[in-house]
Amino acid sequence: MTDPRVRRYLKNLRVERDNEALYSRLAAVASDPRLARAYRRIADGERANASFWESRLRNVGAEVPAPHPRTRVRVLGALAKWFGTGFVMPTVVRLEHADHLETPVDREGHRDHFVPADKRAQAHRHRAAGGNTLRASVLGANDGLVSNVSLVMGMAGAATGNHAVLLAGLAGLVAGACSMALGEWLSVNSSREFYQAQITERAERLAVAPEEGVRHIAGIYREKGLERAKAKHLAEHLAETPRTALDTVVREDLGVDPSELGGSAWSAAISSFCFFAFGAIFPVAPYFFLGGQAAMFASMGTTFLGLCLIAVGTSLFTGRNLAFSIARQFAITAVAAAITFGVGHVLGTVITG
């Protein structure tokens, strides 16, 4: 029977090696030299952590496997190269945090060299808007596919004819994409208005009671571990520049970058429209070229293809095995399609007699 320590050490080694490979790739593609240096420091720390677990494995007489980064590391590295590190960073932090929750790391006798995942998340908080676009894109494509395949199967079950199915599918695509785009636009604008109101309130409070602002900022740095005298001195220094003091309070209290406030509402709306339409086109595309049962079975095939593509994106956020993600997506979509097909068949029979 395998020594439980060996299994734990191997899991920890896998996590550290994956993080090292990922941050090395982020450092290689980062356009900002300061970010590149930060990523290299984190990668060096993860390499040191991996060496620690390699030595633990050797100490118990276990074989140290060769490095082999998982697929999600390669995919995130490619996305960072194409769209920038800010696009993937929130996903990276989320996955790293999930890894550490799934595989608690035994740090006995082991000194970490760099900040943990939650501190990295805080350091990259101002990049969350760009990175969350990736997650929103995958979810939008999934919504488009599931909703439109349900609509198409419902119309097919009602035996309304190929042209009716095609028109219904296209109408569902346009209506759903417009609804998603409007929802994203309103969501981003509402979020910006909320944060602007919060920022205004804090700015007025700092202007009316600067002493209270100094105490608040000093408290923030004391919570970070700074000594009381040093925290007070730093807070007084920041308070000399009201804009810097406000920026500090907003970042720490609200967790947002005052210059971004959730990103562009129009970019969010356009991306939601496009990705919903991308997912929704899979079930309806065969009806442009085929008819009858051939079109319906072809629609099932293209839907499965779309599910596989979306499952790849989903596995990036959940950390789940790709086969599991595909199976789960397929089961959910199949249930939804079966229900609407049955309902459509019954209603078609009742209405047409």
VEXKE-823316 format. One record per atom (N, C-alpha, C): y, x, z. Coordinates in steps of 0.05 Angstrom, whole numbers, plus 5000, padded with zeros to 4 digits. Layout:
% residues N
YXZ...
***
This chain:
% residues 353
497650175000500050005000502550185000504550114984506950264982508550265008509450495016511150525040513650355037514250175056516750015053519250185051519250425063521550595060521950685032519750735018519950824990521150604973520350354977521450134962524450104967525250134992528050114999529650344987528550584989529950814978530250794948528150694934528350654905530450454897530650234913532650034907535450144910535850294932538450414937539150614916537150774907537650974886538350834860537050614854537750474829540650374830541450254852544150154855546150384851545750604865547650824864547750944836545450974822545451084795546750894776546350634778547650444761550650464764551550474789554450494794555550754783554150974786555051224775555351214745553351104732553451084702555650904693556050684708558150494700560950604703561450724727564150834731564651084714562651224706562951454688563851344660562651124652563451004626566250884627566950764650569650664653571650884652571051114665572851344664573151444636571051434620571151544593572851374575573051114580574550934562577250844573577850914598580350824610582750944596584750784589587050884576589150994595589050904620590851004641589651244654590851484653589751724665589251704695590951554709590551514737588051354743587651144727585150994731582751154724582951314703580651484694579951674717581951794730581351974752580051824776581051584781579851424803576951354797576351274772573651214765571851454767572951694759571251934761570652004790572651964808572152014836570051824847570151574839568051384848565351454837565251534811562751624799561651864813563352054820562452294835561252214862562652024875561551934901558851794898558551634877555951504872553851704865554651914851552652124845551752264870553552314888552852434914551052254930551651984929549951794943547151784931547051794904544451804891542852044899544152274900542752524909541652494937543152354954542152314981539452154981539351944964536851784964534651934950535352104930533252264918532052454939533652574956532652744977530952594997531752345003530152185021527352135009527252074983524652024970522952274971524152504965522552754966521552814994523152745014522252795042519852635050519452395038517052235044514852275024515252475005513152544986512952354962515152204957515052014934516352144910515552044886516552154861519352034856521152204847523852114840523852034810524351784804524351694775526751814760526451824734528651914717530851694716533351774713535451574711535151394686535551134690535350944668537050704674539650724667541550504673540550234661541050024676540249764666541949664643540949454629542249354605545149264612545549144635548249044641550249274643549349514651551149744652552049814624550249814605550949884578552749674565552149414571553749194560556549204571556849244597559549254609561049504599559649724595560949964584562049914556560449764540561349704513563649514513563649314530565849124532568449264541568149454560570449604569571649774547569849874530570850034507572349864487571349624482572649444462575149314473575049214498577249054508578849174531578049414541579449534563578049494589578549684608577149664634577949424650580549344647581449104662579848854655578748844631577248614622574648574638573448804646570848784659570848844689573148954699573149054726572448844747573448604747572648404767569648344766568448354742565648314740564148554752565148794748563949034759563949014790566248944801566448924830564648704841564548474827562848254836559948334836559048474815556248554813555648764834557448954838556949154858556749034886558448844892558348704918555748554920554848424899552248284899549948474904550048704891547948904895547748994924550049034937549949124964549048904983549648654976548648434992545548404989544648434964541848404958540248634969541448874969540049124977541749254998541549175024543149305044542449605046544549775045544050055044543950175072541750325077541450465102543050715101545250725117547050955115546551155138544451125153543951305175543751595165545351765176545352045168546752095141548051885131549151905104552151845105553752025097556651985097557551905070558651665067559851575042562251745035562551795009564651965000567151814991566751554984568951394973568851114984570950964976571350704987569150514979568450314996566350124989567349914969565449744961566049554939568349374945568549274970570749084975573449214973573649474980576149614977576749664948574749714932575149734903576149474891575049254901576048994891578948964898579749054922582549024930584349204912583349444906584849634890585249524861583349364851583449264824584248974823585248864845585848584846587848494825589748674818591748604799590648584771588148664767586948644740585048404738584948234758583048014759583447814736585947774728586347574707584947644681585247894673583947984649580947974651579848064674576948064677575747784680577247604693576147334695576047184668577547284648577347174621574547194611573247414617570447464608568647244620568847194646567246984658567846714647570446654644571346394634570346354605570246564590569346554562566346474561564746604578561846534578561446244587562846164608562545894618563545684597565745754583566745574563564745534540563545754531561545744510559145574519558345614544556045464555556745164556559145094565559944814566559844694538560944844519561044734491558244684480556444874485553744844474552244604487552344604514550744394528551944114522554544084522555743824518555243734489555443914470555243824442552343784434550443944445547643894438546743624450547943554473547343294485548343064467550843104457551942904439550342884413549643114401548143114376545442984380544043054402541342934406541542634412543742554426544042274431544442114405546042224386546442094361543842104344542442324345539942344330537842144341537842114368535941914380536641634371539141574366539941314358539441264328538441474314537841444285540141334270542541454274544941354261545441474233543741674226544141804200545542074202545042244183545942524184548942544185550342384168553242404167554442324194553342114206554342034232553942244253551642374253551042584272553042814268553442894242555243114236558043054245559042804239561742734247562042724277560042614291560142604320560142884332558443064321558343334331561043474327562243444304564843574299567043454316566943194320568943064337568543154366566143184375565643284402566543574405566243734384567144014385570144024388571643874371574543884372575643764398574543534405575543404429574943574454572543684456571843844479573544094480573844224458575444474457578344424465579444204455582244134462582444074492580443934502580543864531580344124548578644304540578344554555580944714553582144734530584544884526586844774543587144504543589244384559588744424589586244394597585544444625586144724634585544924618586145204625589145244626590545134607593445164606594745054631593944814639594944684663594144844688591644944688590745084712592345344716592745494695594245744697597145694705598345494693601145434699601445334728599545164736599645064764599345294784597445474778597045704795599645874796600845924773603346084773605545944789605845684786607945544801607445554831604845534839604145554867604945834878604146044864604746314874607746374873609146264853612046304852613346184876612445944884613545814908612945974933610546084935609746254958611446504959611946624935613546874934616346814942617546594933620246514940620546474970618546344982618546305011618646565026616946755017616747015031619347175027620447155002622947294997625247195015625346935018627446815036626946895065624446905073623846985101624647275106624047445087624747735090627847765091629247605075632147625074633447515100632347305111633447175135632747335160630147425161629247555185627847815177629348025170628148285162626548415184627348375210625848495232622948385233622848115229620147985229618448095205619848145182618348265159617248535166618848705180617948965188615548945206615648765225613348725243610848635227611248455208609048355192607748585176609448745163608348965146606949165164608149225187606949415205604149315214604049055219601448935226599348965204600248935180598348975157597149255157598849455162597849725161596349795186596949675209595249715233592449615228592249385214589649275208588049455190589449615174588149805157587350065171588050085197587150315213589350515219591850455211594050645216594950615245595750835257596750825284599350665286599850555309602150365313604750495305605250745314607750875308608050935278605951025266605951085237606250835221604950625229605150365215607950255216609250285240612050185242613850355225613450615225615150795209614950725180612450685170612050625142613250355135612950155153614149885148617149905147618350055164621350085163622250225137620650415128621250555103621150365080618950195079618649995057620849785058621749715082623749505085626449595075626849855072629449955062629849865033627649805019627849694992626649414992628249214992627248934995625148864974625448964949623548894928620749014934620749254945618249384952616949244975618549164995617449015018616248755009617648614992616648354982614048394966614048604949611648664934609248714952609648864973607548934992606548675006608348515015607548265029605948085010606948054986605647874967602847974960602548224955599948334948597948304971598848354995597048355018596448065027598547895028598147615037596747435017597647464992596647274971594547404953594347664953592347794936592947784906595547774899596247764871598347974864598548044839600648214829603048044821605348074834607647894828608447904799607848114784608648134757606747994738604447904748602547774730602147474736601447414761601147134770599146984753596847094748594746934735594546974705596247134693596047184665597446974648597046994622598346814603596846554600598346334604597146064601596246014572597746114553597046064525594646234517594346474527591946634522589446504534589746394558587546254571586746004555588745854545588245614530586845674503587845874489586745954463583846054466583446224486580746334490578746114498579645924514577945694522577245524498579245474481578745314457576645454439577145714434575345864416572445884426572145944452569445984462568045714466569445504472568045244473567145164445568845214425568045154398565745324389565745574397563545764390560945654400560845564426558345454436557645194423559645024418559144754407558144754378558644974363557944974335554945014331553545134350550745194347549044944341549244724357547544494352548244334327550844354319551644184297551444324269551344594269551444744244549244664224546644614233544544544213545144294198546644114210547243854196549043884172550244124169551844174145549944214120547544304125545744384104543144224102542344104124539743964125540143674133537943524132538043244140535443164153535542934166533142824178532042994201529342984204528043134225528443434222528543524196528943814192531543904205533643754202536243824214536043824245534543624256534343604285532843844296530543924283529044154293530544414288532044424267533744664262535944684283536944444291538944444312537844544338535344474344534044574368533844884367533144984343532845274340535545424343537645324330540245454333541345424362540645204374541445174402540145374420537545424415536145634431537345904426538145964401539446214396542046244411543646034411546146034426545646064456543545934467542845964495542146254502540746394484540046674489542546844491544446794472546946954472548546904498548646644506550246584530548846684555546146684555544646794578545147084582545647234560546347514563548947544579550947374572553447384587553047284616551447074620551046974647549747184665547847334654546347534670548247754680550547794666552447994674553747914701554047654706555447574730553547524753551147434747549147374768547447614776547247804758545448034763542547954759541947714750539247624747537947744722535247744722533847844699534447674675534647804651535447654627533447434620530847474624528847274618529247034637529947084662530446864681532946704672535046844663537546714655536946534630535346634611534746484587533146234595531146274612529446044620531045834635532845914652534445724667536345574649537645714630539445584611537945384594535545474585533945294568533045044583532245074608531244844623533544644627535944744635538144564640538944414614539144564592539944444567537844254556535344324560533144144550533143884565533643894591533743644607536043464597538443594594540743444585540343314558539143474539538743374512536643154512534543184528532442984529533542714540535242734560536342484572538042344551539842494538541642364519540142264494538042414486536342314463535042044471533942034495532641784504534641554506536941614518539041404520539941314492540341504474541241444447539141274433536641344437534441184423534440904433534640864460534640594471537040434462539440554463541840414455541740354425540740544409540540494380538740264374536540244389534640024384535839764392537239754415538339514426540639414407542339594400544739514384543939424356542139574343541439514315539239294314538139244337536039034337533439134328
***
